[in-house]
Each structure stands twice: as structure tokens, then as C-alpha cells.
Amino acid sequence: MSRTRCFLPPYLLTTLAQTRPEVAARWAHTLAEDHRLRAARGTGAVSGPRAGAATGTAAATGPAWVVHTAGGRTVLPGDVVRSAGDPETGDLAVDEAATGVAASLALFEEVYGRRSYDDRGATVSVSVHYGTDYVNAFWDGTQLVFGDGDGEVFDRFTKPVDVLAHELTHAVTEHTAGLVYQGQSGALNESVSDVFAACLKQRLLGQSPAEADWLVGAGLFLPGVDARGLRDMAAPGTAYDDPALGRDPQPAHLRDYVETTDDNGGVHLNSGIPNRAFHLAAVALGGSSWERAGRVWYTALTGGDLGPRVDFAGFAAATVAAAERLDGVRPGPVEQAWAEVGVTPDGAGPASPAPAPPR
């Protein structure tokens, strides 16, 4: 299975291609590139030679991160333009990527004691200016990659700092629970990335769970697009409603679970269900999202109790067990948060309601 994890779901790009025929070729280009990336298997070497790329733990003695520019091409990693400790370059995408990845690494190390995504201090390799009008971002198993947007609907994918954190968290998940990118485990993979993206954003803004907007990708859409962000963790299904984008289709409750063969079984759709559970838990537990609920989710992710194909009920049980082990955290609000989205943790009572029929 491909290790590439794209930020934008394919259904959104398909909708854009259908509703904006005058620029359909642009969306078709991104869809074709994403399809190629997802078809790449094994090593994550999706774009030919990778001379100079950071290579996992072998780079542990190098800088914390390195930013490259692909220069509008799709050959990775591109040319080195900035490394940890270097001054700003004046290139917005380069400097946004540097700020975002440094802040993401700080979140995992300062709060959870994790040294880079592999916990061994691997250098994080980042590439910006990928392709022409490329409207996505991804982790390919080796590095983080960001497009510049199209200038009509999407701005730079380095602009919202939570997009950086989302993609880096895919690397963390790959090196911990290894959640298979299909069905419920795939939706959990996406949700975990949104969870720590929200934690980072709130940490940088100094916000409590009650103060935060809980939007993922706010600022990604350009003016004139009726979208507050790509996802709303507090109210899945409400992030956007625009003639070009369509209406946000994320479900917020297990009864509305979408059975589909698209998007690896709806991983970007059904992630709304565990996303809302995290939001509810964070508000109920109080404190900061990264120190309370985030620590619960991190402990569940890294505790060794999750199988790679865990479902929502199994992951819920792991978070409840993590809350029981952590000082200053109560498991009751965590279990209640899952109950409010229709998920009963494994071993905690009646089985979770069955997903809705395909639609």
C-alpha cells in the first residue's frame, strides 16, 4: 500500500473539476498527480532520484529539519534552501514551512518527549513549490511536500500552520501505531493528524479548548470562497458550503458513517466522527488540549495496545485506558465524548451502533 497521505481528499478535487469546467484541467492535473502518488508503493520514492534527501534515522545527527524547493517541478526533494538555525529567506512558502515544522517538532518533544517523528531525532525533510498550481500537501513516507495552490480557490498549503502539523503527524503515526490507511483505521489515521494539528494551532495561539475555533486548514481558501476551513472538528459537516466546493460531507456521528470504496473507504469523510470525539473530550477535560486530551490521544497512539487495523471502538477503548493511567485526567469525560458520537469503547458495554448503509 502506498505511504502517501494527502491533505485534500479526492472527492473535493473531483467536485471542483465538475463545478469549474473552465479550469477543470487544473484540478484534473492535481487529481492525476495524487493518483500517481497514491499508486507509488514501498519506499516512498515517488518522483525519481532523491539525491540529498533526509533518510530516516540515518540523518539523526543532522539538523532538525531541512526545507527544499522543488522549483515548480515534481522531482523530490529539490534544492536545499533553508535548514534549522538559518535565517529567514524571504520566500513565504519556505519560511512558513520552516516555522510550521519547527513548531510541530517542539510540540511533540516539549509536551510528549518525542524526538522527531521516529523518536530517534530524524531530520525532517520538507519540499515546497511542488509542481505547478498543485493544490495539495502530503507525507510520502520520506518527507513532507507542499503545493502553492492555484491562486483562485486555494492559497499556499504552507500558510495554515496546522497543515504542517497534520502532515508531520502522519509520519508519527506511521512510526507508532501504523494505522492502516483504509476504512475505520484509515479514518483514525486522518483524525489523529487533525488532532495534533489542532493541538499545535491552539498551543501557538494560547487558546483553551473552549476558545478555539477547531477549524483545520483555516486560511487555506482564498477570499470569495465560502469556506471557514477544510474541516470543523467541533461541528463536522459545516466547514464549507460553496458552489464550487459543494457542501462539507463529513459525518459527526457513527449512525451517519459513510460506506464507500472511494478515498480508501472514506478516510477523509469518516474522520469527522473521531474528530468530534476529541473536541468533546478536550472541552470536558479542560486545561489545554495539548496537555490534557492530546496527552490521552498520544498515550493511546504510542502505548502499544493498538493493532494497525483498529476500529473506532478499539481506539476509543485505548483512549479510555490511557486516561485511567495518566495523572490528573479522568476517564469518564473521554468515554462520554465517544458515546456522544455513537461509539462504545470495546469492553465497555453494548456494541457500537452499526454504520449506516452505503449512500
C-alpha positions in Angstrom: 0.0 0.0 0.0 1.2 3.5 -0.8 2.6 5.5 2.1 1.4 8.8 0.6 -1.1 10.7 2.8 -2.6 13.7 1.0 -4.3 16.6 2.9 -7.1 17.3 0.4 -9.5 14.4 -0.2 -10.0 13.3 -3.9 -13.8 13.9 -3.7 -13.2 17.7 -3.2 -11.0 17.9 -6.2 -13.5 15.9 -8.3 -16.2 18.3 -7.3 -14.1 21.3 -8.3 -13.4 19.7 -11.7 -17.1 19.3 -12.2 -18.3 22.7 -11.0 -15.5 24.8 -12.5 -15.2 23.4 -16.1 -13.2 26.5 -17.2 -10.3 25.3 -15.1 -11.1 21.6 -15.0 -7.8 20.7 -16.5 -6.0 22.2 -13.4 -8.0 20.1 -11.0 -7.6 17.1 -13.3 -3.8 17.6 -13.2 -3.7 17.6 -9.4 -6.0 14.5 -9.3 -3.7 12.7 -11.8 -0.7 13.6 -9.7 -2.3 12.5 -6.5 -3.3 9.2 -8.1 0.3 8.7 -9.2 1.5 9.4 -5.7 -1.0 7.0 -4.1 -0.1 4.3 -6.6 3.6 4.5 -5.6 4.4 1.7 -3.2 7.1 0.6 -0.8 9.9 3.1 -0.3 8.1 6.3 -0.8 10.4 7.3 -3.7 7.6 8.7 -5.8 9.3 11.1 -8.1 12.6 9.7 -9.4 16.0 10.5 -7.9 16.2 11.8 -4.4 19.8 12.9 -4.1 20.4 14.7 -0.8 17.1 13.7 0.8 17.0 13.1 4.6 16.8 9.3 5.2 15.1 8.5 8.5 17.3 7.6 11.4 20.5 7.8 9.4 20.0 11.6 9.5 19.7 11.7 13.3 22.9 13.6 13.7 21.9 16.3 11.1 19.7 19.4 11.6 16.2 19.0 13.0 14.7 20.0 9.6 15.7 20.9 6.1 13.5 22.8 3.6 13.9 22.3 -0.1 12.3 23.9 -3.1 11.1 21.8 -5.9 11.0 24.9 -8.1 7.7 24.1 -9.7 8.8 20.5 -10.7 7.7 17.2 -9.2 11.2 15.8 -8.7 11.9 15.5 -5.0 13.4 16.7 -2.8 14.7 19.6 -4.8 17.3 22.2 -3.8 18.1 22.9 -0.1 17.1 26.5 0.7 17.0 26.6 4.5 17.9 24.4 7.5 17.4 24.6 11.2 19.3 27.6 12.6 19.3 29.5 9.3 17.7 33.0 9.0 14.5 33.6 7.1 14.9 33.6 3.3 12.0 36.0 2.3 10.3 33.2 0.4 6.9 32.9 2.1 6.4 29.2 1.5 10.0 28.3 2.6 9.7 30.4 5.8 6.2 29.2 6.6 7.3 25.6 6.2 10.3 26.2 8.5 8.1 27.8 11.2 5.5 25.1 11.0 7.7 22.1 11.1 9.8 23.6 13.9 6.7 24.3 16.0 5.4 20.8 15.3 8.6 19.2 16.4 8.6 21.4 19.5 5.0 20.2 20.4 6.0 16.6 20.2 9.3 17.0 22.0 8.4 19.5 24.7 4.9 18.1 25.6 5.3 14.4 24.8 9.0 13.8 25.0 9.2 12.6 21.4 12.4 13.3 19.3 11.2 13.9 15.8 8.6 11.6 14.1 10.7 8.5 14.7 11.6 9.3 18.3 15.3 9.0 17.3 15.9 12.5 16.1 15.5 12.0 12.3 15.9 15.1 10.2 12.5 16.2 8.8 12.8 16.8 5.1 10.3 19.3 3.6 9.8 20.4 0.0 7.8 23.4 -1.1 6.8 24.8 -4.5 5.9 21.3 -5.7 4.5 21.2 -9.2 2.6 23.9 -11.0 -0.7 25.1 -9.4 -0.6 22.0 -7.3 -3.4 22.1 -4.7 -2.4 19.6 -2.0 0.1 18.6 0.6 1.3 15.2 1.5 3.7 12.9 3.5 5.1 10.3 1.2 6.8 8.0 3.7 10.1 10.0 3.4 9.2 13.7 3.5 6.6 16.5 3.7 5.6 18.1 0.4 3.5 21.3 -0.2 2.0 22.8 -3.3 1.5 26.5 -3.8 -2.3 26.4 -4.6 -3.9 27.7 -7.7 -4.4 31.4 -6.9 -8.2 31.2 -7.4 -9.6 28.8 -4.8 -6.5 27.7 -2.7 -3.7 29.7 -1.2 -0.3 28.2 -0.3 -0.5 24.9 1.6 2.2 26.1 3.9 0.1 29.1 5.0 -2.0 27.4 7.7 0.4 26.1 10.3 -1.9 23.2 11.1 -1.4 21.7 7.6 2.3 21.3 8.5 1.4 19.6 11.8 -1.2 17.4 10.1 1.3 16.0 7.7 4.1 15.6 10.2 1.7 13.7 12.4 1.1 11.2 9.6 4.9 10.4 10.0 4.4 10.0 13.7 1.5 7.6 13.2 3.5 5.6 10.7 6.3 5.1 13.2 4.0 4.3 16.1 0.6 2.6 15.7 1.0 2.2 12.0 -2.8 2.6 11.4 -3.7 1.1 8.0 -5.0 3.8 5.7 -8.3 2.1 4.9 -11.8 2.1 6.5 -12.0 3.0 10.2 -8.3 2.6 10.9 -7.6 5.0 8.0 -10.2 7.5 9.3 -8.4 7.3 12.7 -5.1 7.9 10.9 -6.6 11.1 9.4 -8.2 12.1 12.6 -5.0 11.7 14.7 -3.3 14.1 12.3 -6.2 16.6 12.7 -6.0 16.2 16.5 -2.3 17.2 16.8 -2.8 19.9 14.1 -5.5 21.4 16.4 -3.2 21.0 19.5 -0.4 22.8 17.7 -2.6 25.6 16.5 -4.1 26.2 19.9 -0.7 26.0 21.6 0.7 28.7 19.4 -2.4 30.9 19.9 -2.5 30.2 23.7 -6.1 29.1 23.4 -8.2 26.9 25.6 -10.5 24.2 24.0 -13.5 26.5 24.7 -11.8 29.5 23.0 -10.5 27.6 19.9 -12.3 27.6 16.5 -11.5 23.9 15.9 -11.0 24.5 12.2 -8.4 22.6 10.2 -7.0 24.5 7.3 -8.5 27.9 8.1 -6.8 30.4 5.8 -6.2 27.9 3.1 -9.1 29.1 0.9 -8.9 32.4 -0.9 -11.4 35.3 -0.4 -14.6 34.7 -2.3 -14.8 31.0 -1.4 -17.5 30.3 1.2 -15.3 28.1 3.4 -14.2 28.6 7.0 -11.6 25.8 6.6 -11.3 22.3 5.3 -12.8 20.6 8.3 -14.5 21.6 11.5 -13.7 19.3 14.4 -16.4 20.7 16.6 -19.1 20.5 14.0 -18.1 18.1 11.2 -20.1 18.8 8.0 -20.2 22.6 8.4 -16.7 23.8 7.4 -17.8 24.9 3.9 -20.8 25.3 1.6 -19.7 26.8 -1.7 -21.0 26.5 -5.3 -17.5 25.3 -6.4 -16.7 23.1 -3.4 -20.1 21.7 -2.7 -21.1 21.2 1.0 -18.8 19.7 3.6 -19.9 16.0 3.6 -18.2 14.9 6.9 -20.5 12.9 9.3 -20.4 13.8 13.0 -22.0 10.6 14.4 -21.5 6.9 13.8 -25.1 6.5 12.6 -24.1 8.5 9.5 -20.9 6.6 8.8 -20.3 6.6 5.0 -19.6 3.2 3.4 -17.7 3.8 0.2 -14.9 2.4 -1.9 -13.6 5.9 -2.7 -10.8 7.6 -0.8 -9.6 4.3 0.8 -13.0 3.7 2.3 -13.9 7.3 3.1 -10.9 8.1 5.4 -11.3 11.9 5.0 -15.1 11.7 5.4 -15.4 9.4 8.5 -12.6 11.1 10.3 -15.2 13.6 11.4 -16.6 11.1 13.9 -13.4 10.7 16.0 -12.5 14.3 15.4 -15.7 15.4 17.2 -15.0 12.9 20.0 -11.6 14.6 20.6 -13.2 18.0 20.6 -15.8 16.9 23.1 -13.1 15.2 25.3 -10.9 18.3 25.2 -13.6 20.7 26.3 -14.8 18.3 29.0 -11.3 17.6 30.4 -10.4 21.3 30.4 -6.9 22.7 30.7 -5.2 22.9 27.3 -5.9 20.5 24.5 -2.3 19.5 24.1 -1.7 18.8 27.8 -4.9 17.0 28.6 -6.8 15.4 25.8 -3.8 15.5 23.5 -1.7 13.6 26.0 -4.5 11.0 26.3 -4.6 10.5 22.5 -0.8 10.4 22.3 -0.6 7.8 25.0 -3.2 5.7 23.2 -1.3 6.1 19.9 2.1 5.1 21.3 1.1 2.7 24.1 1.4 -0.5 22.0 -2.2 -1.6 22.5 -3.5 -0.6 19.1 -3.5 -3.0 16.2 -2.9 -1.5 12.8 -6.5 -2.2 11.7 -8.1 -1.0 14.9 -11.7 0.3 14.6 -13.3 3.3 16.3 -14.4 1.2 19.3 -10.9 -0.2 19.8 -9.3 3.2 19.6 -11.9 4.6 22.0 -11.1 1.9 24.5 -7.4 2.7 24.2 -8.1 6.4 24.9 -10.2 5.5 28.0 -7.4 3.2 29.2 -4.8 5.9 28.6 -6.9 8.4 30.6 -7.1 5.9 33.5 -3.3 5.7 33.6 -2.5 9.4 33.4 -2.3 11.6 36.5 -4.8 14.5 36.5 -7.1 13.0 33.8 -10.5 11.5 34.3 -11.6 8.6 32.0 -15.3 9.5 32.4 -15.3 12.5 30.1 -13.3 10.6 27.5 -15.8 7.7 27.4 -18.7 10.2 27.4 -17.2 12.0 24.4 -17.1 8.8 22.4 -20.7 8.0 23.5 -21.9 11.3 22.1 -20.6 10.3 18.7 -22.2 6.9 18.9 -19.1 4.9 19.7 -18.9 2.5 22.7 -15.4 1.5 23.6 -14.6 -2.2 23.3 -15.3 -4.0 26.5 -17.4 -1.1 27.9 -20.9 -2.3 27.3 -23.1 -2.7 24.2 -21.5 -2.8 20.8 -21.3 0.4 18.9 -24.2 1.1 16.5 -23.8 -0.4 13.1 -22.7 2.1 10.4 -25.4 3.4 8.0 -26.0 1.6 4.7 -23.9 2.8 1.7 -25.0 6.0 0.2 
